[in-house]
C-alpha cells in the first residue's frame, strides 16, 4: 500500500512528532508498504515567529497538489494543522478524497502562552480542521476524553513508541558530574515550564539536553545547570542512560515520548500528575507523579531501574505502527466525483490500470 504522510513538523526539526513519523515510516516500510513524507523541506519556508527552529511552508498549495497527484497514494494522513496540513486538507475536500489526521500538540495552550488568543477560539478552529477527517488519531486515552469533552469526534488512540534497542541501560556513564543526576531532554521552550525543574533544590546535578527559544533566558537564570544543546541517536541515548532520574516538568504535552525513552534506559521519571505523564508513567514502578516536583524526584530515585525497563519494553514502534495502519483510511476504489477538471489520483490510477488491461487484451 502507498501511504502519504503530510506534516509541517519534519526533519531537521527535533521533537516528538518528527520522531513518531520517522519511526512509523521506517516500520511501515519494513512491513512492505511504500511511504512518502511531505514536509517543509520541499518548500520555501519562513521561521515561526518566536520559534526560529520551526519553519513554516510558504504558499505550498500548487506544489503540494502536484506532489500528491504524482505519488498516487492509497492512504493520506495529515499529521499537523500548519500550512501544509491545511493545504492537504483543502485538496482532499476538493477532490472528495477521505483522509485521516492526528492531534499531537496542545496548540491552543502553546499559542496562549505567546499571544492573547483565547483557547476557545483555537479549539473551535481545530474542531473544524479535524472534523473533516474520517478519524483523528490522538496519543492517549486521557487526551481522547479531553478532546471529546471539547466537541471533537471520530477519535482513536494511536500510542507512542520507543526504540528499545537504542534506548537501553548502559554500564558506563558519559556524564562526569556530581550525583545524583537529574536530566531533562526535549525542546527548551516556555510551554515546558523548565523553571519548575531548575528552581527546585536538588543535592546533585541538573542537566538539560535540547535547545529552543527559552535556553538563553534559563541559562542566565540558572547558571548551575548544565545545558548540552541538541543531541541525537547514540549520544542522546547514552546521556539519558547516565541520569538517575528523568524530570518532565511540562503540564501541556499530549504524550512525551522522551519519558518512554528514559524508562527504556532504566531511568525513572519524575513529573506532575497531568495528561501525558499519567498516561505513560506507572506510579511507583516506572516513575513518580506529584504536584511537588521535588518530592517526585526524591521518590523516583528509590525506584528499581529494571522495573522501568520492563515497563517501557511493552511500547515498541512495530506495535504502534500496526495500530496506525489499522486506523488510516484507504481511498475507495471507485473514483470520487471531482469538481475540478483535473482528475483525482484514484481516477488517474483507475484509467491507467484500464489502459494496461486493454493493451494486454489487444496483444
C-alpha positions in Angstrom: 0.0 0.0 0.0 1.2 3.5 -0.8 0.9 5.7 2.3 1.3 9.5 2.2 2.1 11.4 5.4 1.9 15.2 5.2 3.4 17.1 8.1 4.5 20.6 9.0 6.9 19.0 11.5 9.7 17.2 9.9 13.5 16.9 9.8 15.7 18.7 10.7 13.3 19.7 13.5 13.8 17.7 16.7 10.6 16.9 18.6 8.2 14.0 19.4 6.1 14.5 16.2 9.1 14.1 14.0 10.4 11.0 15.8 6.9 9.5 15.7 6.6 10.0 11.9 10.1 8.9 11.2 9.9 5.7 13.2 6.4 4.9 11.9 7.6 5.3 8.3 10.6 3.0 9.0 8.3 0.3 10.5 5.7 0.6 7.7 8.4 0.2 5.0 9.8 -2.8 6.9 6.2 -4.3 6.7 6.3 -3.9 2.9 4.5 -0.6 2.4 5.6 2.4 0.3 5.7 5.5 2.4 6.4 9.1 1.5 6.6 12.0 3.9 5.9 15.5 2.6 7.4 18.1 4.9 8.6 21.7 4.8 11.9 20.7 3.4 10.3 20.5 0.0 9.1 24.1 0.0 10.1 27.7 0.6 9.8 28.4 4.3 10.0 31.1 6.9 10.8 30.8 10.6 7.9 30.7 13.0 7.7 34.0 14.9 9.3 33.5 18.3 10.5 29.9 17.4 13.0 30.1 14.6 13.8 26.4 14.8 10.4 25.6 13.4 9.9 26.7 9.7 6.6 27.2 8.0 5.9 26.4 4.4 5.0 29.5 2.2 2.0 29.0 -0.1 2.5 25.3 -0.6 -0.8 24.7 -2.4 0.0 24.1 -6.1 3.3 22.4 -5.5 1.7 20.1 -2.8 -1.2 19.3 -5.2 1.3 18.1 -7.8 3.3 16.1 -5.2 0.1 14.3 -4.1 -1.1 13.5 -7.6 2.4 12.3 -8.7 2.5 9.9 -5.8 -1.0 8.5 -6.3 -1.4 7.4 -2.6 -3.7 4.7 -1.3 -4.0 6.5 2.0 -3.5 10.1 3.0 -2.7 11.1 6.6 -2.4 14.8 7.6 -0.3 14.9 10.7 -0.4 18.6 11.6 -2.5 21.7 11.3 0.0 24.1 9.8 0.3 25.4 6.2 1.0 22.0 4.7 -1.8 20.4 6.7 -4.3 23.0 5.7 -3.3 22.7 2.0 -3.6 18.9 2.1 -7.0 19.1 3.8 -8.2 21.5 1.2 -7.0 19.2 -1.6 -8.7 16.2 -0.1 -12.0 18.0 0.4 -11.9 19.5 -3.1 -11.4 16.0 -4.6 -13.7 14.3 -2.2 -10.9 12.0 -1.0 -11.0 10.5 2.5 -8.1 11.3 4.8 -7.1 10.9 8.5 -5.5 13.4 10.8 -3.6 13.3 14.1 -3.6 15.6 17.1 -0.1 15.7 18.5 0.3 19.1 20.3 -1.7 21.2 22.7 -1.5 24.1 20.2 -4.2 26.3 21.9 -2.3 26.3 25.2 1.0 26.9 23.5 -0.4 29.8 21.4 -2.0 31.3 24.6 1.5 31.4 26.2 2.8 33.5 23.3 -0.2 35.7 22.4 -3.5 36.8 23.9 -5.6 34.4 21.9 -8.4 32.7 23.9 -8.0 28.9 23.8 -11.7 28.5 23.0 -11.1 30.3 19.6 -8.2 28.0 18.8 -10.1 24.9 19.8 -13.1 25.9 17.7 -10.8 26.2 14.7 -9.2 22.8 15.4 -12.6 21.2 15.7 -13.4 22.4 12.2 -10.0 21.3 10.9 -10.2 17.8 12.3 -13.9 17.5 11.8 -13.5 16.9 8.1 -11.3 13.8 8.6 -12.5 10.2 8.6 -10.9 9.8 12.0 -8.5 11.8 14.2 -5.7 9.9 16.0 -4.7 11.1 19.5 -1.8 9.9 21.6 -3.6 8.8 24.9 -6.9 7.8 26.4 -6.8 11.0 28.5 -6.3 13.2 25.5 -9.2 11.4 23.7 -11.5 12.0 26.6 -10.5 15.7 26.9 -11.0 16.4 23.2 -14.3 14.5 23.2 -15.5 16.9 26.0 -14.5 19.8 23.7 -16.7 18.5 20.9 -14.2 16.6 18.8 -15.5 13.4 17.1 -14.2 10.2 15.4 -11.2 10.0 17.9 -9.0 6.9 18.1 -5.8 6.3 20.2 -2.5 5.9 18.3 0.0 5.4 21.1 3.7 6.4 21.1 6.6 4.0 21.0 10.2 3.7 21.9 13.3 2.1 20.2 14.3 -0.3 23.0 17.5 -1.3 21.1 18.8 2.3 21.1 17.4 3.4 24.4 18.7 0.8 26.9 20.7 0.7 30.2 24.4 1.3 29.8 27.2 0.0 32.0 29.3 3.2 31.6 28.0 6.7 32.2 29.3 9.6 30.0 28.2 12.4 32.3 31.1 13.1 34.8 29.1 15.2 37.2 28.3 15.0 40.9 25.4 12.7 41.5 22.6 12.1 41.6 21.9 13.4 38.1 18.5 14.8 37.2 18.1 15.2 33.4 15.6 16.6 31.0 15.7 16.1 27.2 13.5 17.9 24.7 12.6 21.4 23.5 13.7 24.3 25.7 10.6 26.4 25.3 8.2 28.3 27.6 5.5 25.7 27.5 7.9 23.1 29.0 8.0 25.1 32.3 11.6 24.1 32.9 11.9 26.7 35.6 9.8 24.4 37.8 12.6 21.8 37.5 15.6 24.1 37.5 14.3 26.0 40.5 13.8 23.1 42.9 16.5 22.2 45.5 18.4 19.0 44.4 21.5 17.5 46.0 23.2 16.6 42.7 23.4 17.9 39.2 20.8 19.2 36.8 21.2 18.6 33.0 19.2 20.0 30.1 19.6 18.2 26.7 17.9 20.2 23.9 17.6 23.7 22.6 14.9 26.3 21.9 13.8 29.9 22.4 14.0 29.8 26.2 17.5 28.5 26.5 19.4 31.8 26.8 17.0 33.1 29.5 17.1 29.8 31.5 20.9 29.5 31.2 21.3 33.0 32.6 18.7 32.4 35.4 20.1 29.0 36.4 23.9 29.1 35.8 24.5 26.0 37.9 22.6 23.8 35.5 24.4 22.1 32.6 22.9 22.9 29.1 24.2 20.5 26.5 22.1 21.5 23.4 20.6 19.2 20.9 21.9 15.6 20.9 21.0 12.7 18.6 20.9 9.0 18.3 23.5 7.0 20.3 24.9 10.1 22.1 21.4 11.1 23.2 20.6 7.6 24.4 23.9 7.4 26.4 23.2 10.8 28.0 19.7 9.7 29.1 21.1 6.4 30.4 23.6 8.4 32.5 20.9 10.0 34.6 19.5 8.8 37.9 16.1 10.5 37.3 14.4 11.9 34.3 12.4 15.1 35.0 9.5 16.0 32.8 8.1 19.3 34.1 5.7 20.1 31.3 2.0 20.4 32.0 0.8 20.7 28.4 2.3 17.7 26.5 -0.1 15.2 24.9 2.3 12.3 25.5 6.0 12.9 26.0 7.9 10.2 24.1 11.1 11.1 26.0 9.6 9.7 29.1 9.3 6.3 27.5 12.9 6.6 26.2 14.1 7.3 29.7 12.3 4.3 31.2 13.8 2.1 28.4 17.2 3.2 29.7 16.2 2.2 33.2 15.8 5.8 34.4 12.7 6.5 36.4 10.6 9.6 35.6 9.5 12.4 37.9 6.6 14.6 36.6 3.4 16.4 37.5 0.2 14.3 37.6 -1.2 15.8 34.4 -2.3 14.4 31.0 0.8 12.9 29.3 2.7 11.6 32.3 -0.4 10.0 33.9 -0.8 8.0 30.6 2.8 6.9 30.4 4.2 6.6 33.9 3.3 3.6 36.1 3.2 5.3 39.5 5.7 3.8 41.9 7.1 1.4 39.3 8.5 3.4 36.3 8.2 6.9 37.9 6.6 9.1 40.4 3.9 11.8 39.9 3.4 14.6 42.4 2.3 18.2 42.5 5.5 18.8 44.4 8.1 18.1 41.7 11.0 17.9 44.3 9.1 15.2 46.2 8.5 13.3 42.9 12.2 13.4 42.1 13.2 12.2 45.6 10.8 9.2 45.4 11.8 8.3 41.9 15.4 8.0 42.9 14.4 5.0 45.0 12.8 3.0 42.2 14.2 -0.1 40.6 15.7 0.6 37.1 14.9 -2.9 36.0 11.2 -2.3 36.5 11.4 0.9 34.4 13.0 -1.0 31.6 10.4 -3.8 31.8 7.5 -1.4 31.6 8.9 0.6 28.6 9.7 -2.6 26.7 5.9 -3.0 26.1 5.9 0.1 23.8 7.5 -1.0 20.6 7.4 1.1 17.4 6.3 -2.0 15.4 3.2 -2.4 17.7 2.4 1.3 17.4 2.8 1.3 13.6 0.4 -1.6 13.3 -2.2 0.4 15.1 -1.6 3.3 12.8 -2.0 1.0 9.8 -5.4 -0.2 11.2 -6.5 3.4 11.6 -5.6 5.0 8.3 -8.4 5.0 5.8 -7.8 3.7 2.3 -9.1 5.8 -0.5 -12.2 4.0 -2.0 -11.6 2.1 -5.2 -14.3 3.9 -7.0 -13.1 7.3 -8.2 -14.7 10.3 -6.4 -16.7 12.9 -8.2 -14.4 15.8 -8.8 -15.5 19.3 -9.2 -12.2 20.2 -10.9 -11.2 19.4 -14.5 -8.0 17.9 -13.1 -8.5 14.1 -12.5 -8.1 12.8 -9.0 -5.2 10.3 -8.2 -7.7 7.5 -7.9 -9.2 8.4 -11.3 -5.7 8.5 -12.8 -4.8 5.1 -11.3 -8.1 3.6 -12.5 -7.6 4.9 -16.0 -4.0 3.7 -16.1 -4.9 0.2 -15.0 -7.8 0.1 -17.5 -5.4 1.2 -20.3 -2.9 -1.5 -19.3 -5.7 -4.2 -19.4 -6.9 -3.1 -22.8 -3.4 -3.1 -24.2 -2.8 -6.6 -22.8 -6.1 -7.8 -24.4 -5.1 -6.3 -27.7 -1.8 -8.1 -27.7 
